Each structure stands twice: as C-alpha cells, then as structure tokens.
C-alpha cells in the first residue's frame, strides 16, 4: 500500500500485524489489561 508520495506504510502495517497476532494468541484471555499491555509493548 502506497500513499501519494510512494512511501510504504510499513510501521502501521507492522503494528496492525502485531495486534492481530496478539489477539489470536490471547483468545480466551480473561484479563483485557494484560492484552493491552502486550499490545503497547
């Protein structure tokens, strides 16, 4: 995905992928705060 300046959105894509992986691994996790801390790390 490119913007009008032909620059990739690598940083945003990396964060989105990290969140998706953490959500998938944390399925059934009772404590939402733990998931939030993992995402912020």
N, CA, C and O of each residue as an XYZ file, in Angstrom:
164
protein
N       0.846     -1.162      0.000
C       0.000      0.000      0.000
C       0.900      1.236      0.000
O       1.827      1.335      0.804
N       0.626      2.160     -0.889
C       1.436      3.360     -1.015
C       0.568      4.599     -0.861
O      -0.612      4.596     -1.209
N       1.168      5.649     -0.337
C       0.485      6.937     -0.277
C       0.791      7.685     -1.563
O       1.402      7.127     -2.475
N       0.377      8.926     -1.645
C       0.631      9.709     -2.852
C       2.112     10.036     -3.012
O       2.524     10.513     -4.069
N       2.916      9.787     -1.980
C       4.350     10.057     -2.037
C       5.167      8.793     -2.268
O       6.389      8.815     -2.119
N       4.515      7.695     -2.629
C       5.171      6.412     -2.879
C       6.010      5.950     -1.687
O       7.127      5.461     -1.854
N       5.467      6.109     -0.509
C       6.121      5.666      0.718
C       5.252      4.571      1.319
O       4.038      4.732      1.443
N       5.872      3.463      1.689
C       5.091      2.372      2.264
C       4.654      2.731      3.680
O       5.277      3.553      4.351
N       3.599      2.115      4.103
C       3.081      2.309      5.456
C       3.548      1.151      6.327
O       2.764      0.542      7.056
N       4.826      0.866      6.236
C       5.403     -0.299      6.904
C       5.168     -0.277      8.404
O       4.806     -1.299      8.986
N       5.368      0.876      9.040
C       5.225      0.953     10.502
C       3.796      0.627     10.919
O       3.585     -0.131     11.866
N       2.823      1.187     10.226
C       1.425      0.929     10.565
C       1.067     -0.531     10.301
O       0.356     -1.146     11.096
N       1.547     -1.081      9.208
C       1.268     -2.476      8.893
C       1.885     -3.405      9.931
O       1.286     -4.417     10.295
N       3.079     -3.064     10.409
C       3.745     -3.881     11.422
C       2.947     -3.884     12.721
O       2.777     -4.932     13.344
N       2.454     -2.708     13.134
C       1.670     -2.620     14.370
C       0.370     -3.392     14.221
O      -0.021     -4.126     15.129
N      -0.306     -3.234     13.088
C      -1.562     -3.954     12.869
C      -1.350     -5.461     12.909
O      -2.163     -6.187     13.481
N      -0.276     -5.932     12.312
C       0.011     -7.363     12.325
C       0.297     -7.846     13.741
O      -0.154     -8.922     14.133
N       1.045     -7.056     14.511
C       1.353     -7.426     15.895
C       0.071     -7.560     16.709
O      -0.077     -8.508     17.481
N      -0.856     -6.616     16.542
C      -2.119     -6.655     17.279
C      -2.925     -7.886     16.877
O      -3.502     -8.552     17.735
N      -2.969     -8.190     15.597
C      -3.714     -9.364     15.142
C      -3.153    -10.649     15.745
O      -3.908    -11.514     16.189
N      -1.834    -10.768     15.757
C      -1.200    -11.969     16.311
C      -1.480    -12.076     17.802
O      -1.807    -13.155     18.296
N      -1.353    -10.959     18.527
C      -1.609    -10.986     19.968
C      -3.064    -11.331     20.262
O      -3.344    -12.081     21.197
N      -3.991    -10.794     19.477
C      -5.403    -11.111     19.691
C      -5.671    -12.588     19.443
O      -6.427    -13.222     20.179
N      -5.052    -13.129     18.410
C      -5.252    -14.548     18.100
C      -4.686    -15.426     19.214
O      -5.303    -16.420     19.596
N      -3.514    -15.060     19.734
C      -2.884    -15.846     20.796
C      -3.586    -15.673     22.133
O      -3.499    -16.553     22.989
N      -4.274    -14.563     22.330
C      -4.904    -14.268     23.614
C      -6.375    -14.659     23.633
O      -7.100    -14.258     24.543
N      -6.829    -15.422     22.662
C      -8.234    -15.822     22.640
C      -8.571    -16.567     23.919
O      -7.898    -17.535     24.271
N      -9.602    -16.125     24.613
C      -9.995    -16.739     25.866
C      -9.318    -16.127     27.074
O      -9.585    -16.530     28.207
N      -8.454    -15.168     26.849
C      -7.771    -14.499     27.951
C      -8.793    -13.698     28.747
O      -9.573    -12.942     28.169
N      -8.795    -13.853     30.044
C      -9.807    -13.199     30.869
C      -9.476    -11.753     31.175
O     -10.378    -10.943     31.390
N      -8.203    -11.418     31.196
C      -7.803    -10.091     31.621
C      -7.454     -9.235     30.409
O      -6.408     -9.427     29.790
N      -8.329     -8.290     30.071
C      -8.104     -7.418     28.926
C      -6.891     -6.525     29.137
O      -6.204     -6.185     28.173
N      -6.612     -6.139     30.382
C      -5.471     -5.262     30.651
C      -4.153     -5.923     30.253
O      -3.242     -5.239     29.787
N      -4.038     -7.223     30.425
C      -2.821     -7.922     30.007
C      -2.637     -7.838     28.499
O      -1.529     -7.616     28.013
N      -3.725     -8.015     27.766
C      -3.656     -7.913     26.314
C      -3.255     -6.503     25.910
O      -2.439     -6.325     25.006
N      -3.814     -5.513     26.564
C      -3.499     -4.118     26.255
C      -2.024     -3.828     26.515
O      -1.382     -3.135     25.725
N      -1.486     -4.347     27.603
C      -0.073     -4.138     27.922
C       0.804     -4.805     26.867
O       1.822     -4.239     26.467
N       0.431     -5.986     26.418
C       1.209     -6.673     25.392
C       1.201     -5.897     24.083
O       2.214     -5.836     23.386
N       0.061     -5.305     23.750
C      -0.034     -4.526     22.517
C       0.844     -3.287     22.601
O       1.495     -2.918     21.623
N       0.866     -2.647     23.757
C       1.646     -1.422     23.916
C       3.149     -1.682     23.976
O       3.941     -0.772     23.733
N       3.550     -2.908     24.295
C       4.988     -3.219     24.428
C       5.672     -3.273     23.091
O       6.876     -3.522     23.023
